[in-house]
Amino acid sequence: MNKTELVAAIAEQAELSKKDTEKALNAFIEITTDTLKKKGSVQLIGFGTFTTAERAAREGRNPATGETIKIKKSVAPKFKAGKALKDAVNAGKGKKKK
């Protein structure tokens, strides 16, 4: 599902206009991005938590040439799914079929 499809689905389910839904989704993305830039986190109980993790500088290899390259340290965004989301995704899995 891409952003346009997500906006349409939210608009339909919430009975909102696509324009208002897109504004709300863009605001959520912007606020979440700004919070993560400040090394904060965004927790949505039952859904999950957006956080950041620091990656140390390291050496890697260029797969095309095999040449050693230096990879700078960086901060990566992370998402950890909440229990309710995990349970919903896994509902019905692992049960024996008759």
Disulfide bonds with the S-S distance in Angstrom:
none
